[in-house]
Amino acid sequence: MSCFALVPAAGSGSRMGAATPKQYLDLMGHPLIWHTIRALAAVPEIERVCVVISAGDEWWDGYDWSAFPCLQVLRCGGATRAESVLNGLRAAE
């Protein structure tokens, strides 16, 4: 059985008060979301990791994601987490 993981990451992180969205804050030399993707990519049953970001995300392309061949970016994030998840599920079909 193959599975995919959906990571909603379209938020701005405004509640954290940082200039950088939360998912891109540095943690041990990588953006925070990198660690999430790495953990999911290590699960043998997960064949694809889909990351939902906002259409206007200016940060994603500034990082090297080549270590994760199973990664698929979906630029369809919504105004809420629930909307991002729904949009991601529809886009991943």
N, C-alpha and C positions, 0 to 999 in steps of 0.2 A: 504494500500500500504506500502510495506517495502522498505527501502533504505539502502545503505551502504555508508560510508564515506571513502575516500582515502586520506591519509596524506603522502605526499612525504617527507621523512626525511633521505635521503641517503647522504646528503651533508657533507662536512668536516668542513664547517664554516670557511674556510681559510681567507676570506675577513675580518672576525672579528679580526683576529690575536690572537685568544685564543688557548691554548693548547687543550682545550676540544671542540668537535664539538658543534655548536650553539644549537642544539636540546637538548643537555644534560647540558647546563649551568644551574646553580642553580637559581631558582626563588622561594622565600618563602619556602625553604626546599624541593623542588621537581625539577626535571629536567624540563626545559621549555616545552618540548613536553607533559609532564604529564598534564599540564593545558589545552592544546589543546584537548587531549584525553578525559579529564574530561568534557569539554564543549560539545563535540560531543556525548559522551555517555549519556548525560542528555537529549538529544533530543529523544522523544518517537518514532518518525518515523524512526530513525536510529537503525537498528537491529545489525549492525556489523561495527566496526571501523577498517579499514585495514591500517596499518602503513608500508610503504615501506622503508626499510633500505638497506644499502649495504650488500652484502654477507659477507664481511670481518669486519662488525661492531663489535667492541670489547667492546662497552659500554652497549648495550641493556640489556644483561643478568645480569648486575650488579644492576639492579633495580627490585623492586617488583611491578609487574603490576596486581596482583591478585584482585585489587579493580575494575577491568574492565573486567567482564566476556565476554563482547561483542568484546573484542580486538582480532585481528588476525595480527600477524607479518608476513610480506612478505619480505624475504631476496633476493630481486631481483632488487635493485636499479641500476640505470644506470649512465652513465657519465654526463648526464644533467638532469635537472628537468623534461623536456619533456619525456626523455627516461625512467625515473623512473616512471612517471605517466602511460605511455603506458605499461611498464612491470607490474606495479601493477594492471592495469585494466585486463590485460591478465591472471595474476595469480589469481585474485579474481573471475574469471568466474565460 
